Every structure is written in structure tokens, then in C-alpha cells.
Amino acid sequence: MTYTGYFSRLESRQHELFGVDLGHGISRRTLLLGLIAFTVWDGPVFLAIGFPSVQWLTLYMLPPMVVTVLGAQPSKGCDRRTVLAGWVVGAHYQVFGHRPVICGGRVVAHRSEWIPRTARWERFAPALTRAVGAATTARLLGGAEAESVPACGPAVELAHTVRLYGPDHIVRAAGRGRRKGRST
């Protein structure tokens, strides 16, 4: 029986914050995520609008709270990730694409081997066309100039030869590797 699943779910909890008892406690990872989300969101909103009033309190509180509560949950697709990590990976893929790893990263992939933006965004194209128009969508997707680069080189023909080596051949091969004059 393996315990790695149990150990990956162990997390430290904050049971008291500024003298306030939090009861069972809140996960420190969630607390840190909330601190970052509120700082990143509320800083620019404070500079744009000013000190929060009752009318603007929802704008200050709701977006970072939704990101914190939903983003800190464990992902259903990958056990070791949170939902926020899945959002970040998905957004990075849609914006920057995916650079293929060839030979364990020893060979840098040519730009023509990357997945083009048209292939990454094709499922969003109808909604994008309705939202911003056909001309802007064509410009965002890259149009015909992105398709002018060939996706790959010519096909490589492979000729397989199957050989079965028996134990007699292995003994002969092992005998060739020994040095003469050496006793066993």
C-alpha cells in the first residue's frame, strides 16, 4: 500500500490570525493565495477608484474572493495541482502556445513545429467573432500568413529488421569480450 496520496494532502493550517481564533484553521496555502489575490486586485482598484465605499465594496471583495475560494480547491484533473494552477497553465497555453520538447530538450524546436494560434483558438473562434467581429478575429488568429510555414518536413521511411538472438550467440559474444590469458 502506498501513502503518497495521503502525504500530498497534508497541509499546514493557520489556527489563529492577529489574535482571532479561526477554529479548525484555514490552509496556509489558501491564506497566501488570498493575500496575493487581494493585493494584486485591490491595489490597482484602489489607485483607480480610491478608498472603498459601500457601493464599491463588491468590486473590491468579490473577484479576489472568487479566485481564492475556487482556485484553492484541488484539481480533479491532476491530483497535485490546484484549480488555479490549471487556470494558469491553460491561459499560458492559449496565449503563448506550447514549445515541443525534442530529445529531452537537447534540440530546440523550430517555430514551425509549435502549435499555431489558429489550432489553439479554433474552438473559441465563433464566440470571438460574435464578440469582436470577423476582421479582428482574423487578425488575432493569424490569418493565411500563419499557415504559409510548413508544419513538418518530408516523411521518413523506416525499414525494420527483426533479429532473435539465442543463448548460444550470447555465450559467443561474451567470450569475444574476454581478454586472453585471464583465468576465470
C-alpha positions, -999 to +999 in steps of 0.1 A: +000+000+000+013+034-009+009+065+012+019+092-013-017+103-019-022+109+019+011+127+022+003+150-007-029+161+010-012+170+043-010+208+047-003+232+075-031+253+089-033+287+105-055+284+136-051+320+149-047+353+130-040+386+147-054+372+179-086+360+163-093+322+167-100+306+134-113+274+149-103+244+128-080+267+108-075+277+073-049+262+050-018+284+048-016+279+011-052+293+007-043+321+031-013+331+010-033+328-023-059+351-008-033+376+003-018+377-031-051+378-049-064+407-027-032+426-031-030+422-069-066+431-074-073+458-047-040+477-053-049+489-088-086+493-080-077+515-050-055+536-073-083+539-099-113+544-076-100+554-042-109+543-008-138+517-009-173+529-002-204+508+004-212+510-034-178+498-044-172+471-018-184+443-040-159+453-067-131+452-041-141+420-024-158+396-049-132+390-077-103+381-053-126+361-031-139+340-060-103+334-072-092+324-037-122+301-029-124+284-063-087+285-071-075+269-039-096+237-044-078+206-055-080+200-092-100+170-104-077+165-135-044+164-117-041+154-080-011+175-072-025+208-087-050+233-075-077+246-098-058+280-100-027+262-113-049+246-141-062+280-150-027+295-152-014+265-173-045+268-196-041+306-201-004+302-207-011+276-234-037+297-251-016+329-251+020+316-257+014+281-271+034+250-264+070+246-274+076+209-282+103+191-263+126+172-286+152+147-274+146+157-238+152+194-245+186+189-262+172+201-296+154+234-298+122+231-317+118+252-348+090+278-348+071+258-375+069+229-351+049+249-325+012+245-324-002+276-343-026+300-327-053+291-352-053+255-339-053+266-302-081+291-306-103+274-332-129+263-306-132+299-294-134+314-329-173+316-332-176+333-298-147+356-306-162+365-339-195+374-322-177+395-296-152+415-316-161+410-353-147+389-382-119+412-391-104+414-356-108+377-352-089+370-384-061+393-373-060+377-338-059+342-353-031+350-376-049+345-410-032+330-440+003+341-433+005+318-402-004+288-424+023+295-450+050+279-429+051+241-435+041+221-404+067+194-409+093+180-432+091+151-456+081+117-444+110+094-432+109+059-444+118+032-418+130-003-427+128-025-396+149-057-393+139-081-366+166-104-352+162-131-325+195-139-307+196-172-288+217-181-258+244-197-280+250-163-296+251-145-263+277-170-250+299-164-281+296-127-278+305-128-241+335-150-250+348-124-275+349-097-249+372-116-225+409-109-226+433-137-234+454-151-206+429-142-179+416-170-158+381-173-146 
